[in-house]
Amino acid sequence: MALDFNPCTIHLKASWGGARFISMDIYSSDLGMDLKIVNIYGPFHNKEAFWNHLLNLSIINYDNIILGGDMKFYIGFGESWGSNAQVDPLSDIME
């Protein structure tokens, strides 16, 4: 999938990545602000350690951040539908 943008209104300042995420810093002249876009690829295993580590990184401590990607969030039992619903052990820390 390609990301398309209007180069007259979106200015790419930097692109970079880390373990299980890619990111870019942009300036939107339409909004008049800097934005950080982070695409996260959450793991199936060791999710708690991954999220604890990621949430302590400075990239998350940003006012204008957009998070997306295959983050592997799971909803709690109260939000699950169907007879096969299971509680995700991380649903309490992901609220």
MOQUI-V82355 format. One record per residue. N is the residue number from 0. D_LAST is the distance of its C-alpha to the last C-alpha in Angstrom with 1 decimal. Layout:
((N & D_LAST) (N & D_LAST))
This chain:
((0 & 29.6) (1 & 30.8) (2 & 29.2) (3 & 31.6) (4 & 31.8) (5 & 34.5) (6 & 36.0) (7 & 37.5) (8 & 34.2) (9 & 31.8) (10 & 33.0) (11 & 31.6) (12 & 31.6) (13 & 30.4) (14 & 28.8) (15 & 27.7) (16 & 25.5) (17 & 24.4) (18 & 23.2) (19 & 21.2) (20 & 20.9) (21 & 23.3) (22 & 23.3) (23 & 25.6) (24 & 26.3) (25 & 27.9) (26 & 29.6) (27 & 29.5) (28 & 32.7) (29 & 31.7) (30 & 28.7) (31 & 30.5) (32 & 27.8) (33 & 26.6) (34 & 23.6) (35 & 21.9) (36 & 21.0) (37 & 19.2) (38 & 19.4) (39 & 17.4) (40 & 18.7) (41 & 16.2) (42 & 18.2) (43 & 18.4) (44 & 19.3) (45 & 18.1) (46 & 14.6) (47 & 13.3) (48 & 16.3) (49 & 16.0) (50 & 12.6) (51 & 13.5) (52 & 16.8) (53 & 15.7) (54 & 13.3) (55 & 16.4) (56 & 18.7) (57 & 20.3) (58 & 19.7) (59 & 16.0) (60 & 17.3) (61 & 18.9) (62 & 19.0) (63 & 19.8) (64 & 17.8) (65 & 17.2) (66 & 15.2) (67 & 16.3) (68 & 17.8) (69 & 17.3) (70 & 14.1) (71 & 13.8) (72 & 10.2) (73 & 10.4) (74 & 9.2) (75 & 9.3) (76 & 12.8) (77 & 12.7) (78 & 12.2) (79 & 14.8) (80 & 18.4) (81 & 21.5) (82 & 23.2) (83 & 21.9) (84 & 18.2) (85 & 16.6) (86 & 13.5) (87 & 11.9) (88 & 12.0) (89 & 9.1) (90 & 6.6) (91 & 5.9) (92 & 5.7) (93 & 3.8) (94 & 0.0))
